[in-house]
């Protein structure tokens, strides 16, 4: 098991972001190197519907700035993370056969299970006009 230190959760609440803005934000935050992002629907003061945006990062100042720029929020909270426990894992490449062709999929494997890489499964499902679930079944 790996223990990560020097991480923070930064968070903010927004009530005026469209779904498209939130989708763009999620992609940008991950592309910029955050460990994770969650956007949770919530009810804010005065009964307004809003979202709680939480980002796990080792660079809270940079990601707070991205949150402010992309959402217009006026404030971002930082919560230090004492420890983050991570299961040991490695990425293996496996080959599957579909319609006489061979495709390669990256699979994260560890002591608690395995999971095919989403982007690889999606790419193959689109290419062969299969459901996501059908491709997953070929990996097992």
Order of alpha helices (4+ residues) and beta strands (2+ residues): beta-beta-alpha-beta-beta-alpha-beta-beta-beta-beta-beta-alpha-alpha
